[in-house]
Amino acid sequence: MVSFADQAFIKSVVTNFDIAAAALLVYDYLITVGDEITYMWPSAWNPGKVLFFLTRYLVFVDTSLVLVHQFQVLTPNQCGIIFRSIGWMLGIGVGIAEAILTMRTCVIWAGNKTVQYALITIFIVLWAPLLYFLNDALSSLVFTTPPNPGTPGCFLLTQKNILFAVFIIVMSYETIIMTLTVIKGVTHFRQASSPLVVVLYRDGILNYIWLFALSLVNVVVLLTAPHGYTTLLSALQRVLHSLLSSRILLHLREAVAAGREDFGMNAIGTSPNFSFARPRIQIERRTYLDTYTDPLPGDERRRYVGLETFEARAATTNTQTSGWTKEELEAERDDDF
């Protein structure tokens, strides 16, 4: 049985980690909000943009609740409600971040239907037990009243030690994502290394390294440390999932905006698109730079072609780009992410 003095010490350690996670969240937001305003706000709504704002702002809600339960005087019942709310928001938030990683992986696989359906199936198959274990862990939480009723925070009495399974499942799915990324990356970097390609793989690999390492440490803590350390890294894990996944989308938009000559993933044969429902323009020739039709006086239309001729067709329809205006092509390019 852990003494109250030991619980107080454990709580102080966890509180410091929670404060660090909140500080990291605020710092990252302040240094990236300018890019968000520039690259996200003016763009058309699509699945990528919806997921961006969900992963970007929901984390502020559960991080605020984390600070509330650390510094407010609460009853055991109130602690249970807040902890369960934080736990479910963590599960949902991590799921949104993994959805962004899934969409990025589908992009680098050029919308391959087999990969798409396989990832969606694996996601559902893994997230069903994840939610079960998460519910089992949160339902088992029992809090106690500290000897001094005026002591702020929540003091955990008992808990079922099953939360580690949640992080093992997350690690498993992220390993699948990373494996698919590496397999496709070998081919892509042999053909080209444009800024957009570099961003896709750099962010994906760094994302995996950080999150896998943190999940692994979380599992070790949950299996070996006293139960008071259950949430030691939970807030940090939630924050990192949010900021890393949102940065993936911000960096992609920034890369596209910086390379205005690239209609899509120049030299690898795809146009990056985070909306699976919209047709993708597949570039057959790797010398494509910038082609559009520009309306001239008297309804005369002239075609401008950069470098060599090329063939472009919609990957899922027979639509051709030869009759598009400059504005239509630019809108298609800008709406890709």
N, C-alpha and C positions, 0 to 999 in steps of 0.2 A: 504494500500500500504506500503510495507516494504521499509524503507529508505536505502540509500546506506551504511550508517554506520552499520545498522543492518545486511545487506547482507554481508558486510566485516567481521563482527563478526561471522556470521553463517559459512562463507567460511573458516575461520580460524579453527573453531571447526571441520568441516568436513575434512579439510586438515590433522589435527592431527590424526584423526581416520584412514585416508588413509595411512599415514606414519606408523602408528602402524601395520596396516594390512600387508604392504610391509615388515616391519621389521620381523614380525612373519613368513612370507613366507620364507624369506632368512634364518632366524635362523633354522626353521624346515628343510629346504633343507640341510643345512650344517651338522646337526646332524644325518640325515638319508641317505645321499648320499652314505656312506660306505655300508649300508645294501642294497641299490639299486644296487650297483656294485656287491656285493656278491651274492644276491639272484635273481636279475632280469636280469642282462645283460647276464649271460651264458645260461639262459634257452631258450627252444624252443619257437617260436612265437605261441601264441594262443590268443583268445579273451581277456582273462584276462590281458595278457601282453600289448596288444594294448591299452586297456582302461587305464591301469596304466600310460603309457607314455603320453597319451592324457591328463589325469587329472593332471599329474605331471608337464607338461611343458607349456601347453596352458595358464595357469594362469599367467605365467610370462609376457605374451604379454599384456593382459588386465590390469594387475597391473601396468605395465610400462606406459600404456596409461593414467591410473588414475593419476600417478605422473606428466605426461606431462601436462595434463589440469590444474593441480593445480599450476604449477610453470612457465609455459610458457605464454607469452602475445599472446592471440588468439582473432580472430574476432568472432562475434556471429555465423557466418556460420561454422567456424572451430570447435567451441565448439559443435555445433549440430552434426557434423560428428563424432567427437571423442566420444561424449556421446552415440550416437546410436551404434557405434562399440562396446563400452564397454558393453552396455546393451545386445546386441545380444550375445557377447562372454560369458557374465554372464549366460544367458539362456542356451547356449550350454554346458558350463562348469558344471552347476548344473545338466543338463540332463545326462552328462557322469558320474558324481558322483552317481546319482540315479541309473544308469544302473549297476554300480558296486555293489550297495546295493541290487539290484534286483537279480543279479547273486549269491551273497552270500546267499540270502534267498532261492534261488532254490537249492543251495548246501545243506543247512541244512534240506531241505525237500526231500533230496535224489533224486532229479531230478523228483519229482512228476509232471506228465504232466499236471494235472489239475491246480496245483499251477503255473506252468510255463506259461501256456496259459492265466490264469486269470491275472497274474501280467503284462504280455505283453499287454493284452487288456486294463487293467486299466491305464497303463503307457501311451498308445496312446490316450485313451479317456481323460485323464487329461492334457496331454501335448499339445493337440490341442487348448483348450481354454487358456492355459498358454501362448502359443506363440501369440495368438490373443491379450490378454490383454497387453502383453509385447510390441507388435508392436503399440498398441493403445497409450500406455504411452509414448513410445519413439518418436512417430510421433507428439505428442502434445507439445514437448519441445520447448520453445521459450527463447532465450538468449538475453541479452541486453549489450550494451557497457558501461563500468564503466565511471564515470565522469572524471577520470584520465586515458587517453588512454594507459598509460604505466603500468597500474595495471595488474599483472599476474593473470591467472585463468579465470574461467567462472562464469558469474553471471546470474542465472536463473530468468526470468521474469514471465512466466506463464507455467503451466503444468496441464494436466488432472489428477485428483487424482484417479487413477485406479491401480497403481502399487501394492498396498496392496493385490489385488486379486492373483497376481503371487505367493506371499509368502504363502497365505492361501492354494493354490493348492499344493505347495511343502510340507507344513505341513501335508496336508491330505494324500498325498502319503506316506510320511515317517511314519505316524501313521499306515497305512495299513501294511507297511513293519515290523514295530515294533510289531504289533499284531500277525502277522504270526511267527515272531521270538520267542515271548513269548510262544505261543501255542506249538510250536515244542520243545522249550527249556525245558519245564516242563518234557516232555517225555525223552529227552536226558540226563538230569542231574539225573534222577531216575536210568538210566541204567549205566552211566559212566560219568566221568569228566576228560577226558584226556586233555593234554595241548592244543591240536588242538581244542577240543570242547570249552574249556575255552576261547580261542582266538576268535573263531567265535562269541560267545555270548557277551563277554566283549566288544569287539570293536563295535559290532552292537548296544548295549545298550548305550554306551558312545556317540557314533556317534549321535544317536537319541536325547539324552538329550541336547547335545550342540547345534545341528542344530535346533531342535524344539524351544528351548529357544531363540536363536538368531532370528529366523523367527518371533516368537511372538513379541519380542521387535521391530523388523522392522515394523510389522503391526501397532503396537501402535504409533510408530514415524510417519509413513506415514499418519495415520488418525488424529493425534492430533497436530503435530508440524508444524511450518511454512514450506512452500514448498521448501525453501532452504535446508532443512534437508533431502530432498528426498533420497540422496545417502549417508547418514550418515553411515550406516552399510553395504552398498552394497559390498564394497571391502572386508570387513572383512568376510561377508557371502561367497563370492566367494572363498577366501583363505581357510576358514575352510572346505568348501566342498571338495576342492582339497586335502588338507593335510590329512584330516581324511579318505577319501576314498582311497588314496594311501597308507596310513598306514595300512588299512585293508588288502590289498594284501601283503604288506611287512611283516606284522606280521604272516600271514598265511604261507608264504614261510619260514619264520624263524622257525615257530613251526614245520613244516614238516621236515626241515633240522635238527632241534635239536632232533627230535624223529625218528631216522633212522629206528627204529624197526617197526614203524607204516607204513603199506602200504597205509592205508587210514584213515578214521575216525574210528580207532580201538574201538570196543565195541558198536558201534551204527549202524553198518550194511551198511555203504556207503563208497565210495571212493570219496573225494572231487574233483570236476572237474569243471572248469569254461568254458569248451568248451562243449556246448550242443550237438555238432555233434559227439563227440567221445564217444565210449562205456565206461561205467563205470563198474568197477569190484565191484560186490556186495559180501560182505563177509557173508556167511550164519552162520558160527560159530564165536562166539565172543572171542575165545581163540587164534585167528590167530596172529602170530607175523611176521615171515619172512620165505618165501618159495621161492625157485628158483631152476632152473636146471643149473648145472655147467658143461660145456663141459670138458671131460677128454681125455687123450691120447687114440688113436684108436677109436675115435668117441663114446666112451662109455659115457653114461650120467648117473649121479647120482642125486637123488633128496634129497635136504636138507630141513628138516621140523623143525620149531621151535615150541616147546611145542606139543600140541595135533594135530591130523589130522583135516582137515577142508575141506569144499567145497567152491570153488570160481567159479563164472561164470560171464560172461559179462551180464550186465543188459539189454542190447538191442540186443545182438547176442548170438549165442551158442558157442562162442569162449571160450576155456579152457585155464587156465594158466599153466597146467601141462607140456606143451611142450616149455615153454618160457625159454630163457637163463636168467642168472642173470642180464646181461646188459639190456635186454629188459624189465624186471620187474622194474629195477631201473629207466629206462627212462620213463616208464609209470607213476611211482610214481612222478618223478621230474617234469613231464609235466602237472600234475594235475591242477596247478594254473597258 
